[in-house]
Every structure is written in structure tokens, then in C-alpha cells.
């Protein structure tokens, strides 16, 4: 009992130290930005930022400003790409685990090609080469690029989750006459999913940050909206710090979701 209380106290102390360290780092960052802006003779205009978050309508109401509109598009792209990347990853993982040499080769070529080239180059190739051939719009091309890129990493997570299932589960399913498809659907994947969810959700955090690159093909996500506002107002520091804070808030919320899922799965 005493050791448990001591361990709990150490855990709380470690959490407090982490919070203090984060606040100190944040304070140093704010001080550095303020000092740098003063050396450049920059005048802060934070009072102009709220209008880009919330805009007042003609009838006196309020609507989302450009930054929140860009955030919504970023979330939409991220959500669709996350689902598509999971499907791509699942298919790729099953192809790598299959007994077919051709499926294994195709999956291997796809993984090596995607994981060893920059995402920005992949976006350009899909948008400027394949999109005109397949008649794809910017939005679809962006989702396709992100899905293929993140799907390559998701496939390794899914494959590791499947391989973590004991062989006895496969043998038991085979003993009662289940085919490979039934075994995956009813026995293996439901168990592996418990182990996959936390790392896949963490991959979603990376996807939020990677989605900023779709602004390079003129998609008005959060990053592109920030670029346009800076070009019009020259509020460089204020706009980019606000955009960074929004991305940080979204990723922190997703990180909390990952932690919650891990605790629920461990409790289960």
C-alpha cells in the first residue's frame, strides 16, 4: 500500500514538473518573440485578429471568419483522409500478410515508394499529373495524396496489430471450420483493433499537421487562409502565431483522445 501511494505521489510530482517546464518554455518563447519583434521595430496589432476568427454579418449576427472556415476545411480533409488511410492501410496490411507473391510485391512497392518520398512531391505528382488524367478536383487530389501517404504508415500499425494476436487464435478458428475471411472478420481484427486504435489516433495527429501542405495546391485550409490574410494585412507575427495556436489546440485535443482511449483499453 505504501509503495502504491509513493508511486502515485511520484507520478503527480512528475506531472507537475512537466507542466512547469511547459510553462517556462512557453514563457521563453513569448519573450523571445516579443524581443525579436521589438528589435525589428514591429508593432503588435492583436486587436485586428478576432475579426478573422469571427465575422459580423449585416443583420448583426456572427459567423465564422476566414481562419475558422479554414479550420473547418482542415478538419474535413483530415477526417476523410483518416478514414481512407485506414482502409488503404488495412488492404495493404492484408496484402503483405497474404500468401500471394504478387500481392506482397505490390504492397511492398507501394510502401517503399510512399515512405521514401516527400509528401509535398506526392501532392504535386497527384495534382499535376494524375488529377488531369482522372479528372480530379483539388479537394479530391488532396485527400488522395494524404490517404496514400498516411495509409502507408497505417498499414504497418495494422500489420503489427494483427501479428500480435497469438497463433492459437488462428488455430482455434481453423479448428472450428472458419475460412481465412471469417477468421479475420470475426476473430483477429476485433482483437487487433484494441491495439491499433491508440497508434492510429496518434497517426491522426500527424495527419492534421501534414494537411497543411495541401495549401500548396490552392486549397483554402487553415494554412492557406493564414497566407492570404498575411498577404492582405502584413500581420505576419499575429496571424501565424494564431494559426499555430489553432493547430496546437487541435492536436492537443487529439492527444487527449489518444490518452483516454489507451486508459479505456487498458482498463478493459
C-alpha positions, 0 to 999 in steps of 0.5 A: 500500500505504501509503495502504491501511494509513493508511486502515485505521489511520484507520478503527480510530482512528475506531472507537475514538473512537466507542466512547469517546464511547459510553462517556462518554455512557453514563457521563453518563447513569448519573450523571445518573440516579443524581443525579436519583434521589438528589435525589428521595430514591429508593432503588435496589432492583436486587436485586428485578429478576432475579426478573422476568427469571427465575422459580423454579418449585416443583420448583426449576427456572427459567423465564422471568419476566414481562419475558422472556415479554414479550420473547418476545411482542415478538419474535413480533409483530415477526417476523410483522409483518416478514414481512407488511410485506414482502409488503404492501410488495412488492404495493404496490411492484408496484402503483405500478410497474404500468401500471394507473391504478387500481392506482397510485391505490390504492397511492398512497392507501394510502401517503399515508394510512399515512405521514401518520398516527400509528401509535398512531391506526392501532392504535386505528382497527384495534382499535376499529373494524375488529377488531369488524367482522372479528372480530379478536383483539388479537394479530391487530389488532396485527400488522395495524396494524404490517404496514400501517404498516411495509409502507408504508415497505417498499414504497418500499425495494422500489420503489427496489430494483427501479428500480435494476436497469438497463433492459437487464435488462428488455430482455434478458428481453423479448428472450428471450420472458419475460412481465412475471411471469417477468421479475420472478420470475426476473430483477429481484427476485433482483437487487433483493433484494441491495439491499433486504435491508440497508434492510429489516433496518434497517426491522426495527429500527424495527419492534421499537421501534414494537411497543411501542405495541401495549401500548396495546391490552392486549397483554402485550409487553415494554412492557406487562409493564414497566407492570404490574410498575411498577404492582405494585412502584413500581420505576419507575427499575429496571424501565424502565431494564431494559426499555430495556436489553432493547430496546437489546440487541435492536436492537443485535443487529439492527444487527449483522445489518444490518452483516454482511449489507451486508459479505456483499453487498458482498463478493459 
